[in-house]
């Protein structure tokens, strides 16, 4: 039995992509919040990022359904955790950019849950 000397392929984490109804609106929101430029854009997909770093993408989905967090009727599929130095200041900035603060907050002294323009829950915390 012969064993070939093959090496395993190399993988790099390159991006996470969120489905949404309007990729440009999502890119505007997260681009301003995180200070990331658009590195690729079409009518159906926008990628934010920096040279040599993982990016954040937004893909148009024609039948997109907003998550109904915390109601499990339409579960969230994923969410982002953002580290901040000041919860109140970060929350105010993100709300000004178009985020929405749901009434239910599981532990508002440690982290805040907000909803992006497409309804994806995301958290801000001084813990990360």
DOVEX-840014 format. One record per atom (N, C-alpha, C, CB): residue number from 1; residue in three letters; atom name; x, y, z. Coordinates in steps of 0.1 Angstrom, whole numbers, plus 2048, in hexadecimal, padded with zeros to 3 digits. Glycine has a CB too. Layout:
BEGIN
(NUM; "ALA"; "CA"; (X; Y; Z))
...
//
This chain:
BEGIN
(1; "UNK"; "N"; (809; 7F4; 800))
(1; "UNK"; "CA"; (800; 800; 800))
(1; "UNK"; "C"; (809; 80C; 800))
(1; "UNK"; "CB"; (7F6; 800; 80C))
(2; "UNK"; "N"; (806; 815; 7F7))
(2; "UNK"; "CA"; (80F; 821; 7F5))
(2; "UNK"; "C"; (808; 82D; 7FD))
(2; "UNK"; "CB"; (811; 824; 7E6))
(3; "UNK"; "N"; (810; 834; 803))
(3; "UNK"; "CA"; (80B; 841; 80A))
(3; "UNK"; "C"; (811; 84D; 803))
(3; "UNK"; "CB"; (80E; 841; 819))
(4; "UNK"; "N"; (809; 855; 7FD))
(4; "UNK"; "CA"; (80E; 861; 7F7))
(4; "UNK"; "C"; (811; 86B; 801))
(4; "UNK"; "CB"; (804; 866; 7EC))
(5; "UNK"; "N"; (81C; 873; 7FE))
(5; "UNK"; "CA"; (81F; 87E; 807))
(5; "UNK"; "C"; (817; 88A; 803))
(5; "UNK"; "CB"; (82F; 880; 807))
(6; "UNK"; "N"; (80B; 88B; 808))
(6; "UNK"; "CA"; (803; 897; 805))
(6; "UNK"; "C"; (801; 89F; 812))
(6; "UNK"; "CB"; (7F5; 892; 7FF))
(7; "UNK"; "N"; (801; 8AC; 810))
(7; "UNK"; "CA"; (7FE; 8B4; 81C))
(7; "UNK"; "C"; (7EF; 8B9; 81C))
(7; "UNK"; "CB"; (807; 8C1; 81C))
(8; "UNK"; "N"; (7EA; 8BB; 827))
(8; "UNK"; "CA"; (7DD; 8C0; 829))
(8; "UNK"; "C"; (7DB; 8CE; 823))
(8; "UNK"; "CB"; (7D8; 8C0; 837))
(9; "UNK"; "N"; (7D0; 8D1; 81D))
(9; "UNK"; "CA"; (7CE; 8DE; 817))
(9; "UNK"; "C"; (7CE; 8E9; 823))
(9; "UNK"; "CB"; (7C1; 8DF; 80F))
(10; "UNK"; "N"; (7D2; 8F5; 820))
(10; "UNK"; "CA"; (7D2; 900; 829))
(10; "UNK"; "C"; (7C5; 907; 828))
(10; "UNK"; "CB"; (7DE; 909; 827))
(11; "UNK"; "N"; (7BE; 90A; 833))
(11; "UNK"; "CA"; (7B2; 911; 833))
(11; "UNK"; "C"; (7B4; 91E; 83B))
(11; "UNK"; "CB"; (7A6; 909; 83A))
(12; "UNK"; "N"; (7AE; 929; 836))
(12; "UNK"; "CA"; (7AE; 936; 83D))
(12; "UNK"; "C"; (7A0; 93B; 83F))
(12; "UNK"; "CB"; (7B6; 940; 834))
(13; "UNK"; "N"; (79D; 940; 84B))
(13; "UNK"; "CA"; (790; 946; 84D))
(13; "UNK"; "C"; (790; 953; 845))
(13; "UNK"; "CB"; (78E; 948; 85D))
(14; "UNK"; "N"; (786; 954; 83C))
(14; "UNK"; "CA"; (786; 960; 834))
(14; "UNK"; "C"; (77B; 969; 836))
(14; "UNK"; "CB"; (786; 95C; 825))
(15; "UNK"; "N"; (76F; 964; 83A))
(15; "UNK"; "CA"; (764; 96D; 83C))
(15; "UNK"; "C"; (758; 965; 842))
(15; "UNK"; "CB"; (75F; 974; 82F))
(16; "UNK"; "N"; (74F; 96D; 848))
(16; "UNK"; "CA"; (742; 967; 84B))
(16; "UNK"; "C"; (738; 970; 844))
(16; "UNK"; "CB"; (73F; 968; 85B))
(17; "UNK"; "N"; (72D; 96A; 83E))
(17; "UNK"; "CA"; (724; 971; 836))
(17; "UNK"; "C"; (716; 96F; 83C))
(17; "UNK"; "CB"; (724; 96C; 828))
(18; "UNK"; "N"; (70E; 97A; 83D))
(18; "UNK"; "CA"; (701; 97A; 841))
(18; "UNK"; "C"; (6F7; 97C; 836))
(18; "UNK"; "CB"; (6FF; 985; 84C))
(19; "UNK"; "N"; (6EC; 974; 836))
(19; "UNK"; "CA"; (6E2; 976; 82C))
(19; "UNK"; "C"; (6DA; 982; 831))
(19; "UNK"; "CB"; (6D8; 96A; 82B))
(20; "UNK"; "N"; (6D4; 98A; 827))
(20; "UNK"; "CA"; (6CD; 996; 82B))
(20; "UNK"; "C"; (6C5; 99A; 81E))
(20; "UNK"; "CB"; (6D6; 9A1; 82F))
(21; "UNK"; "N"; (6BC; 9A4; 820))
(21; "UNK"; "CA"; (6B4; 9A9; 814))
(21; "UNK"; "C"; (6BC; 9B4; 80D))
(21; "UNK"; "CB"; (6A7; 9AE; 819))
(22; "UNK"; "N"; (6C5; 9BB; 813))
(22; "UNK"; "CA"; (6CC; 9C6; 80D))
(22; "UNK"; "C"; (6DB; 9C6; 811))
(22; "UNK"; "CB"; (6C5; 9D4; 811))
(23; "UNK"; "N"; (6E3; 9C0; 809))
(23; "UNK"; "CA"; (6F2; 9BF; 80D))
(23; "UNK"; "C"; (6F8; 9CD; 80E))
(23; "UNK"; "CB"; (6F9; 9B8; 802))
(24; "UNK"; "N"; (6F5; 9D7; 806))
(24; "UNK"; "CA"; (6FB; 9E4; 807))
(24; "UNK"; "C"; (6F7; 9EB; 814))
(24; "UNK"; "CB"; (6F6; 9ED; 7FB))
(25; "UNK"; "N"; (6EB; 9E9; 819))
(25; "UNK"; "CA"; (6E7; 9EF; 826))
(25; "UNK"; "C"; (6EF; 9E9; 831))
(25; "UNK"; "CB"; (6D8; 9EE; 828))
(26; "UNK"; "N"; (6F0; 9DC; 831))
(26; "UNK"; "CA"; (6F7; 9D4; 83B))
(26; "UNK"; "C"; (706; 9D8; 83B))
(26; "UNK"; "CB"; (6F6; 9C5; 839))
(27; "UNK"; "N"; (70C; 9DA; 82F))
(27; "UNK"; "CA"; (71A; 9DE; 82E))
(27; "UNK"; "C"; (71C; 9EC; 833))
(27; "UNK"; "CB"; (71F; 9DD; 81F))
(28; "UNK"; "N"; (713; 9F5; 831))
(28; "UNK"; "CA"; (713; A02; 836))
(28; "UNK"; "C"; (713; A02; 845))
(28; "UNK"; "CB"; (708; A0B; 831))
(29; "UNK"; "N"; (70A; 9FA; 84B))
(29; "UNK"; "CA"; (709; 9F9; 85A))
(29; "UNK"; "C"; (716; 9F4; 860))
(29; "UNK"; "CB"; (6FD; 9F1; 85D))
(30; "UNK"; "N"; (71A; 9E8; 85C))
(30; "UNK"; "CA"; (725; 9E2; 862))
(30; "UNK"; "C"; (732; 9E9; 85E))
(30; "UNK"; "CB"; (726; 9D3; 85E))
(31; "UNK"; "N"; (733; 9EE; 852))
(31; "UNK"; "CA"; (73F; 9F5; 84E))
(31; "UNK"; "C"; (741; A01; 857))
(31; "UNK"; "CB"; (73D; 9FA; 83F))
(32; "UNK"; "N"; (737; A09; 859))
(32; "UNK"; "CA"; (738; A14; 862))
(32; "UNK"; "C"; (73B; A10; 871))
(32; "UNK"; "CB"; (72C; A1D; 862))
(33; "UNK"; "N"; (734; A06; 875))
(33; "UNK"; "CA"; (736; A01; 883))
(33; "UNK"; "C"; (744; 9FC; 886))
(33; "UNK"; "CB"; (72B; 9F7; 886))
(34; "UNK"; "N"; (749; 9F5; 87C))
(34; "UNK"; "CA"; (756; 9EE; 87E))
(34; "UNK"; "C"; (762; 9F5; 877))
(34; "UNK"; "CB"; (755; 9E0; 879))
(35; "UNK"; "N"; (75F; A00; 86F))
(35; "UNK"; "CA"; (769; A07; 868))
(35; "UNK"; "C"; (76F; 9FE; 85D))
(35; "UNK"; "CB"; (774; A0B; 871))
(36; "UNK"; "N"; (767; 9F6; 856))
(36; "UNK"; "CA"; (76C; 9ED; 84C))
(36; "UNK"; "C"; (768; 9F2; 83E))
(36; "UNK"; "CB"; (767; 9DF; 84E))
(37; "UNK"; "N"; (770; 9F2; 834))
(37; "UNK"; "CA"; (76D; 9F7; 827))
(37; "UNK"; "C"; (767; 9EB; 81F))
(37; "UNK"; "CB"; (779; 9FC; 81F))
(38; "UNK"; "N"; (75F; 9EF; 814))
(38; "UNK"; "CA"; (75A; 9E5; 80B))
(38; "UNK"; "C"; (766; 9E0; 802))
(38; "UNK"; "CB"; (74F; 9EB; 802))
(39; "UNK"; "N"; (768; 9D3; 801))
(39; "UNK"; "CA"; (773; 9CE; 7F9))
(39; "UNK"; "C"; (76E; 9C7; 7EC))
(39; "UNK"; "CB"; (77C; 9C4; 801))
(40; "UNK"; "N"; (761; 9C4; 7EC))
(40; "UNK"; "CA"; (75A; 9BE; 7E0))
(40; "UNK"; "C"; (74C; 9C1; 7E1))
(40; "UNK"; "CB"; (75D; 9AF; 7DF))
(41; "UNK"; "N"; (745; 9C4; 7D6))
(41; "UNK"; "CA"; (737; 9C7; 7D6))
(41; "UNK"; "C"; (731; 9C4; 7C9))
(41; "UNK"; "CB"; (735; 9D6; 7D9))
(42; "UNK"; "N"; (725; 9BD; 7CA))
(42; "UNK"; "CA"; (71C; 9BC; 7BE))
(42; "UNK"; "C"; (70E; 9BF; 7C3))
(42; "UNK"; "CB"; (71C; 9AD; 7B8))
(43; "UNK"; "N"; (704; 9BE; 7BB))
(43; "UNK"; "CA"; (6F6; 9C1; 7C0))
(43; "UNK"; "C"; (6F2; 9B6; 7CA))
(43; "UNK"; "CB"; (6ED; 9C1; 7B4))
(44; "UNK"; "N"; (6F8; 9AB; 7CA))
(44; "UNK"; "CA"; (6F3; 9A0; 7D2))
(44; "UNK"; "C"; (6FD; 99C; 7DE))
(44; "UNK"; "CB"; (6F1; 994; 7CA))
(45; "UNK"; "N"; (709; 9A2; 7DE))
(45; "UNK"; "CA"; (713; 99E; 7E8))
(45; "UNK"; "C"; (71C; 9AA; 7EB))
(45; "UNK"; "CB"; (71A; 992; 7E4))
(46; "UNK"; "N"; (71F; 9AC; 7F7))
(46; "UNK"; "CA"; (729; 9B6; 7FB))
(46; "UNK"; "C"; (732; 9B0; 806))
(46; "UNK"; "CB"; (722; 9C4; 801))
(47; "UNK"; "N"; (73F; 9B2; 804))
(47; "UNK"; "CA"; (749; 9AE; 80E))
(47; "UNK"; "C"; (750; 9B9; 813))
(47; "UNK"; "CB"; (753; 9A4; 807))
(48; "UNK"; "N"; (751; 9BA; 821))
(48; "UNK"; "CA"; (759; 9C4; 828))
(48; "UNK"; "C"; (766; 9BD; 82D))
(48; "UNK"; "CB"; (751; 9CA; 834))
(49; "UNK"; "N"; (770; 9C5; 82D))
(49; "UNK"; "CA"; (77D; 9BF; 833))
(49; "UNK"; "C"; (789; 9C8; 832))
(49; "UNK"; "CB"; (77F; 9B2; 82B))
(50; "UNK"; "N"; (794; 9C2; 836))
(50; "UNK"; "CA"; (7A1; 9C9; 835))
(50; "UNK"; "C"; (7AB; 9BF; 82F))
(50; "UNK"; "CB"; (7A5; 9CE; 844))
(51; "UNK"; "N"; (7B5; 9C4; 829))
(51; "UNK"; "CA"; (7BF; 9BB; 823))
(51; "UNK"; "C"; (7C5; 9B2; 82D))
(51; "UNK"; "CB"; (7CA; 9C4; 81D))
(52; "UNK"; "N"; (7C4; 9A5; 82A))
(52; "UNK"; "CA"; (7CA; 99B; 833))
(52; "UNK"; "C"; (7C2; 997; 83F))
(52; "UNK"; "CB"; (7D7; 9A0; 838))
(53; "UNK"; "N"; (7B6; 99C; 840))
(53; "UNK"; "CA"; (7AD; 998; 84C))
(53; "UNK"; "C"; (7A0; 992; 847))
(53; "UNK"; "CB"; (7AB; 9A5; 854))
(54; "UNK"; "N"; (79A; 98B; 84F))
(54; "UNK"; "CA"; (78D; 985; 84C))
(54; "UNK"; "C"; (783; 990; 84A))
(54; "UNK"; "CB"; (788; 97B; 857))
(55; "UNK"; "N"; (779; 98D; 841))
(55; "UNK"; "CA"; (76F; 997; 83E))
(55; "UNK"; "C"; (761; 994; 843))
(55; "UNK"; "CB"; (76E; 999; 82F))
(56; "UNK"; "N"; (758; 99C; 840))
(56; "UNK"; "CA"; (74A; 99B; 843))
(56; "UNK"; "C"; (742; 99D; 837))
(56; "UNK"; "CB"; (746; 9A5; 84F))
(57; "UNK"; "N"; (73A; 993; 833))
(57; "UNK"; "CA"; (732; 994; 827))
(57; "UNK"; "C"; (723; 994; 829))
(57; "UNK"; "CB"; (735; 989; 81E))
(58; "UNK"; "N"; (71C; 99A; 81F))
(58; "UNK"; "CA"; (70E; 99B; 81F))
(58; "UNK"; "C"; (708; 996; 812))
(58; "UNK"; "CB"; (709; 9A9; 823))
(59; "UNK"; "N"; (6FF; 98C; 812))
(59; "UNK"; "CA"; (6FA; 986; 806))
(59; "UNK"; "C"; (6EB; 989; 805))
(59; "UNK"; "CB"; (6FD; 977; 806))
(60; "UNK"; "N"; (6E6; 98E; 7FA))
(60; "UNK"; "CA"; (6D8; 990; 7F8))
(60; "UNK"; "C"; (6D1; 983; 7F7))
(60; "UNK"; "CB"; (6D6; 999; 7EB))
(61; "UNK"; "N"; (6C6; 982; 7FE))
(61; "UNK"; "CA"; (6BD; 976; 7FE))
(61; "UNK"; "C"; (6AF; 97B; 7FB))
(61; "UNK"; "CB"; (6BE; 96D; 80B))
(62; "UNK"; "N"; (6AA; 977; 7F0))
(62; "UNK"; "CA"; (69D; 97D; 7EC))
(62; "UNK"; "C"; (691; 979; 7F6))
(62; "UNK"; "CB"; (699; 978; 7DE))
(63; "UNK"; "N"; (692; 96E; 7FC))
(63; "UNK"; "CA"; (687; 96A; 805))
(63; "UNK"; "C"; (68C; 96B; 814))
(63; "UNK"; "CB"; (682; 95C; 802))
(64; "UNK"; "N"; (695; 974; 817))
(64; "UNK"; "CA"; (69A; 976; 824))
(64; "UNK"; "C"; (68F; 978; 82E))
(64; "UNK"; "CB"; (6A4; 981; 824))
(65; "UNK"; "N"; (691; 971; 83A))
(65; "UNK"; "CA"; (687; 973; 845))
(65; "UNK"; "C"; (68F; 977; 851))
(65; "UNK"; "CB"; (67F; 966; 848))
(66; "UNK"; "N"; (68C; 983; 857))
(66; "UNK"; "CA"; (693; 988; 862))
(66; "UNK"; "C"; (692; 97F; 86E))
(66; "UNK"; "CB"; (68D; 996; 866))
(67; "UNK"; "N"; (69D; 97D; 876))
(67; "UNK"; "CA"; (69C; 976; 882))
(67; "UNK"; "C"; (692; 97D; 88C))
(67; "UNK"; "CB"; (6AA; 975; 889))
(68; "UNK"; "N"; (68B; 976; 894))
(68; "UNK"; "CA"; (682; 97B; 89D))
(68; "UNK"; "C"; (686; 97A; 8AC))
(68; "UNK"; "CB"; (674; 974; 89C))
(69; "UNK"; "N"; (694; 97C; 8AE))
(69; "UNK"; "CA"; (69A; 97A; 8BB))
(69; "UNK"; "C"; (693; 984; 8C5))
(69; "UNK"; "CB"; (6A9; 97D; 8BA))
(70; "UNK"; "N"; (690; 97F; 8D1))
(70; "UNK"; "CA"; (693; 972; 8D7))
(70; "UNK"; "C"; (688; 968; 8D4))
(70; "UNK"; "CB"; (695; 974; 8E5))
(71; "UNK"; "N"; (67E; 96B; 8CD))
(71; "UNK"; "CA"; (673; 962; 8C9))
(71; "UNK"; "C"; (679; 958; 8BF))
(71; "UNK"; "CB"; (667; 969; 8C3))
(72; "UNK"; "N"; (678; 94B; 8C2))
(72; "UNK"; "CA"; (67E; 940; 8BA))
(72; "UNK"; "C"; (677; 93E; 8AD))
(72; "UNK"; "CB"; (680; 934; 8C1))
(73; "UNK"; "N"; (66C; 945; 8AA))
(73; "UNK"; "CA"; (664; 943; 89D))
(73; "UNK"; "C"; (66D; 943; 891))
(73; "UNK"; "CB"; (659; 94E; 89C))
(74; "UNK"; "N"; (677; 94C; 890))
(74; "UNK"; "CA"; (680; 94D; 885))
(74; "UNK"; "C"; (68E; 94F; 88C))
(74; "UNK"; "CB"; (67D; 958; 87B))
(75; "UNK"; "N"; (695; 943; 88E))
(75; "UNK"; "CA"; (6A1; 944; 896))
(75; "UNK"; "C"; (6AC; 94C; 88F))
(75; "UNK"; "CB"; (6A6; 935; 898))
(76; "UNK"; "N"; (6B5; 951; 897))
(76; "UNK"; "CA"; (6C1; 957; 891))
(76; "UNK"; "C"; (6CA; 94C; 88C))
(76; "UNK"; "CB"; (6C9; 960; 89C))
(77; "UNK"; "N"; (6D1; 94E; 882))
(77; "UNK"; "CA"; (6DA; 944; 87D))
(77; "UNK"; "C"; (6E8; 945; 882))
(77; "UNK"; "CB"; (6DA; 944; 86D))
(78; "UNK"; "N"; (6EC; 951; 885))
(78; "UNK"; "CA"; (6F9; 955; 88A))
(78; "UNK"; "C"; (6F9; 963; 890))
(78; "UNK"; "CB"; (704; 953; 87F))
(79; "UNK"; "N"; (703; 966; 898))
(79; "UNK"; "CA"; (703; 974; 89C))
(79; "UNK"; "C"; (712; 978; 89E))
(79; "UNK"; "CB"; (6FB; 977; 8A8))
(80; "UNK"; "N"; (715; 985; 89F))
(80; "UNK"; "CA"; (722; 98A; 8A1))
(80; "UNK"; "C"; (723; 98F; 8AF))
(80; "UNK"; "CB"; (726; 995; 896))
(81; "UNK"; "N"; (72F; 98D; 8B5))
(81; "UNK"; "CA"; (732; 993; 8C2))
(81; "UNK"; "C"; (73C; 99E; 8BF))
(81; "UNK"; "CB"; (738; 988; 8CC))
(82; "UNK"; "N"; (739; 9AA; 8C3))
(82; "UNK"; "CA"; (742; 9B6; 8C2))
(82; "UNK"; "C"; (747; 9BA; 8CF))
(82; "UNK"; "CB"; (73B; 9C1; 8BA))
(83; "UNK"; "N"; (754; 9BB; 8D1))
(83; "UNK"; "CA"; (75A; 9C1; 8DD))
(83; "UNK"; "C"; (75A; 9D0; 8DD))
(83; "UNK"; "CB"; (768; 9BB; 8DF))
(84; "UNK"; "N"; (757; 9D6; 8E8))
(84; "UNK"; "CA"; (757; 9E4; 8E9))
(84; "UNK"; "C"; (75D; 9E9; 8F6))
(84; "UNK"; "CB"; (748; 9EA; 8E7))
(85; "UNK"; "N"; (761; 9F5; 8F7))
(85; "UNK"; "CA"; (766; 9FA; 904))
(85; "UNK"; "C"; (75B; A00; 90D))
(85; "UNK"; "CB"; (771; A05; 901))
(86; "UNK"; "N"; (751; A05; 907))
(86; "UNK"; "CA"; (746; A0C; 90E))
(86; "UNK"; "C"; (739; A08; 908))
(86; "UNK"; "CB"; (748; A1C; 90E))
(87; "UNK"; "N"; (731; A00; 910))
(87; "UNK"; "CA"; (724; 9FA; 90B))
(87; "UNK"; "C"; (71B; A05; 907))
(87; "UNK"; "CB"; (71E; 9F2; 916))
(88; "UNK"; "N"; (719; A0F; 910))
(88; "UNK"; "CA"; (70F; A1A; 90D))
(88; "UNK"; "C"; (713; A22; 900))
(88; "UNK"; "CB"; (70E; A23; 919))
(89; "UNK"; "N"; (71F; A26; 8FF))
(89; "UNK"; "CA"; (724; A2D; 8F3))
(89; "UNK"; "C"; (723; A25; 8E7))
(89; "UNK"; "CB"; (732; A32; 8F5))
(90; "UNK"; "N"; (727; A18; 8E7))
(90; "UNK"; "CA"; (726; A10; 8DC))
(90; "UNK"; "C"; (717; A0D; 8D8))
(90; "UNK"; "CB"; (72D; A02; 8DE))
(91; "UNK"; "N"; (70F; A0B; 8E1))
(91; "UNK"; "CA"; (701; A09; 8DE))
(91; "UNK"; "C"; (6FB; A16; 8D7))
(91; "UNK"; "CB"; (6F9; A06; 8EB))
(92; "UNK"; "N"; (6FE; A21; 8DD))
(92; "UNK"; "CA"; (6F9; A2E; 8D7))
(92; "UNK"; "C"; (6FD; A2F; 8C8))
(92; "UNK"; "CB"; (6FD; A3A; 8DF))
(93; "UNK"; "N"; (70A; A2D; 8C6))
(93; "UNK"; "CA"; (710; A2E; 8B8))
(93; "UNK"; "C"; (709; A24; 8AF))
(93; "UNK"; "CB"; (71F; A2B; 8B8))
(94; "UNK"; "N"; (707; A17; 8B3))
(94; "UNK"; "CA"; (701; A0D; 8AA))
(94; "UNK"; "C"; (6F2; A10; 8A8))
(94; "UNK"; "CB"; (702; 9FF; 8B1))
(95; "UNK"; "N"; (6EB; A16; 8B2))
(95; "UNK"; "CA"; (6DD; A19; 8B0))
(95; "UNK"; "C"; (6DC; A25; 8A6))
(95; "UNK"; "CB"; (6D7; A1E; 8BD))
(96; "UNK"; "N"; (6E6; A2E; 8A7))
(96; "UNK"; "CA"; (6E6; A3A; 89D))
(96; "UNK"; "C"; (6E9; A35; 88F))
(96; "UNK"; "CB"; (6F1; A44; 8A1))
(97; "UNK"; "N"; (6F0; A2A; 88D))
(97; "UNK"; "CA"; (6F3; A24; 880))
(97; "UNK"; "C"; (6E7; A1C; 87B))
(97; "UNK"; "CB"; (6FF; A1B; 881))
(98; "UNK"; "N"; (6DD; A19; 883))
(98; "UNK"; "CA"; (6D2; A11; 87E))
(98; "UNK"; "C"; (6CF; A04; 885))
(98; "UNK"; "CB"; (6D4; A0E; 870))
(99; "UNK"; "N"; (6D7; A01; 890))
(99; "UNK"; "CA"; (6D3; 9F5; 898))
(99; "UNK"; "C"; (6C7; 9F7; 89F))
(99; "UNK"; "CB"; (6DF; 9F1; 8A1))
(100; "UNK"; "N"; (6C1; 9ED; 8A4))
(100; "UNK"; "CA"; (6B5; 9ED; 8AC))
(100; "UNK"; "C"; (6B8; 9E6; 8B9))
(100; "UNK"; "CB"; (6A8; 9E7; 8A5))
(101; "UNK"; "N"; (6B3; 9EB; 8C4))
(101; "UNK"; "CA"; (6B5; 9E4; 8D1))
(101; "UNK"; "C"; (6A8; 9DD; 8D5))
(101; "UNK"; "CB"; (6BA; 9EE; 8DC))
(102; "UNK"; "N"; (6A8; 9D0; 8D5))
(102; "UNK"; "CA"; (69C; 9C9; 8D9))
(102; "UNK"; "C"; (69A; 9CB; 8E8))
(102; "UNK"; "CB"; (69D; 9BA; 8D6))
(103; "UNK"; "N"; (68D; 9CA; 8EC))
(103; "UNK"; "CA"; (68A; 9CC; 8FB))
(103; "UNK"; "C"; (691; 9C1; 903))
(103; "UNK"; "CB"; (67B; 9CB; 8FC))
(104; "UNK"; "N"; (691; 9B5; 8FF))
(104; "UNK"; "CA"; (697; 9AA; 907))
(104; "UNK"; "C"; (6A6; 9AB; 907))
(104; "UNK"; "CB"; (692; 99C; 903))
(105; "UNK"; "N"; (6AC; 9AD; 912))
(105; "UNK"; "CA"; (6BB; 9AD; 914))
(105; "UNK"; "C"; (6BF; 9A3; 91F))
(105; "UNK"; "CB"; (6C0; 9BC; 917))
(106; "UNK"; "N"; (6C5; 998; 91B))
(106; "UNK"; "CA"; (6C8; 98E; 925))
(106; "UNK"; "C"; (6D1; 992; 931))
(106; "UNK"; "CB"; (6CD; 982; 91F))
(107; "UNK"; "N"; (6DB; 99B; 92E))
(107; "UNK"; "CA"; (6E5; 99F; 938))
(107; "UNK"; "C"; (6EB; 9AC; 934))
(107; "UNK"; "CB"; (6F0; 994; 93A))
(108; "UNK"; "N"; (6E2; 9B7; 935))
(108; "UNK"; "CA"; (6E7; 9C4; 92F))
(108; "UNK"; "C"; (6F2; 9CA; 936))
(108; "UNK"; "CB"; (6DB; 9CD; 930))
(109; "UNK"; "N"; (6F6; 9C6; 942))
(109; "UNK"; "CA"; (702; 9CC; 949))
(109; "UNK"; "C"; (70F; 9C6; 943))
(109; "UNK"; "CB"; (701; 9CA; 958))
(110; "UNK"; "N"; (70E; 9BA; 93D))
(110; "UNK"; "CA"; (71A; 9B3; 937))
(110; "UNK"; "C"; (71A; 9B4; 928))
(110; "UNK"; "CB"; (71A; 9A4; 93B))
(111; "UNK"; "N"; (70F; 9B3; 921))
(111; "UNK"; "CA"; (70E; 9B5; 913))
(111; "UNK"; "C"; (700; 9B9; 90F))
(111; "UNK"; "CB"; (712; 9A7; 90C))
(112; "UNK"; "N"; (700; 9BF; 903))
(112; "UNK"; "CA"; (6F3; 9C3; 8FD))
(112; "UNK"; "C"; (6F1; 9BC; 8F0))
(112; "UNK"; "CB"; (6F3; 9D3; 8FB))
(113; "UNK"; "N"; (6E4; 9B9; 8EE))
(113; "UNK"; "CA"; (6E0; 9B2; 8E1))
(113; "UNK"; "C"; (6DA; 9BD; 8D9))
(113; "UNK"; "CB"; (6D6; 9A6; 8E4))
(114; "UNK"; "N"; (6DE; 9BF; 8CD))
(114; "UNK"; "CA"; (6D8; 9C8; 8C3))
(114; "UNK"; "C"; (6D5; 9C1; 8B7))
(114; "UNK"; "CB"; (6E2; 9D4; 8C0))
(115; "UNK"; "N"; (6CD; 9C7; 8AE))
(115; "UNK"; "CA"; (6C9; 9C1; 8A1))
(115; "UNK"; "C"; (6CE; 9C9; 896))
(115; "UNK"; "CB"; (6B9; 9BF; 8A0))
(116; "UNK"; "N"; (6D5; 9C3; 88C))
(116; "UNK"; "CA"; (6DA; 9CB; 881))
(116; "UNK"; "C"; (6CE; 9CE; 877))
(116; "UNK"; "CB"; (6E5; 9C3; 879))
(117; "UNK"; "N"; (6D1; 9D6; 86D))
(117; "UNK"; "CA"; (6C6; 9DA; 864))
(117; "UNK"; "C"; (6BE; 9CE; 85E))
(117; "UNK"; "CB"; (6CB; 9E2; 859))
(118; "UNK"; "N"; (6C4; 9C2; 85D))
(118; "UNK"; "CA"; (6BC; 9B7; 858))
(118; "UNK"; "C"; (6B6; 9AE; 863))
(118; "UNK"; "CB"; (6C5; 9AE; 84F))
(119; "UNK"; "N"; (6B8; 9B3; 86F))
(119; "UNK"; "CA"; (6B2; 9AC; 87A))
(119; "UNK"; "C"; (6BB; 9A1; 881))
(119; "UNK"; "CB"; (6A5; 9A5; 876))
(120; "UNK"; "N"; (6C7; 9A0; 87C))
(120; "UNK"; "CA"; (6D0; 996; 883))
(120; "UNK"; "C"; (6D4; 99B; 891))
(120; "UNK"; "CB"; (6DD; 994; 87A))
(121; "UNK"; "N"; (6D2; 993; 89B))
(121; "UNK"; "CA"; (6D7; 997; 8A8))
(121; "UNK"; "C"; (6E6; 997; 8A8))
(121; "UNK"; "CB"; (6D1; 98E; 8B3))
(122; "UNK"; "N"; (6EC; 9A1; 8AF))
(122; "UNK"; "CA"; (6FA; 9A1; 8B2))
(122; "UNK"; "C"; (6FC; 9A7; 8C0))
(122; "UNK"; "CB"; (702; 9A9; 8A7))
(123; "UNK"; "N"; (708; 9A4; 8C6))
(123; "UNK"; "CA"; (70A; 9A8; 8D4))
(123; "UNK"; "C"; (716; 9B1; 8D4))
(123; "UNK"; "CB"; (70C; 99C; 8DD))
(124; "UNK"; "N"; (715; 9BB; 8DD))
(124; "UNK"; "CA"; (721; 9C3; 8E1))
(124; "UNK"; "C"; (724; 9C0; 8EF))
(124; "UNK"; "CB"; (71E; 9D2; 8DE))
(125; "UNK"; "N"; (731; 9BF; 8F2))
(125; "UNK"; "CA"; (735; 9BC; 900))
(125; "UNK"; "C"; (743; 9C1; 903))
(125; "UNK"; "CB"; (735; 9AC; 902))
(126; "UNK"; "N"; (745; 9C5; 910))
(126; "UNK"; "CA"; (752; 9C9; 914))
(126; "UNK"; "C"; (75A; 9BC; 918))
(126; "UNK"; "CB"; (751; 9D2; 920))
(127; "UNK"; "N"; (755; 9B1; 917))
(127; "UNK"; "CA"; (75B; 9A4; 91B))
(127; "UNK"; "C"; (764; 99E; 910))
(127; "UNK"; "CB"; (751; 99A; 91F))
(128; "UNK"; "N"; (762; 9A3; 903))
(128; "UNK"; "CA"; (76A; 99D; 8F8))
(128; "UNK"; "C"; (773; 9A8; 8F2))
(128; "UNK"; "CB"; (761; 997; 8EE))
//
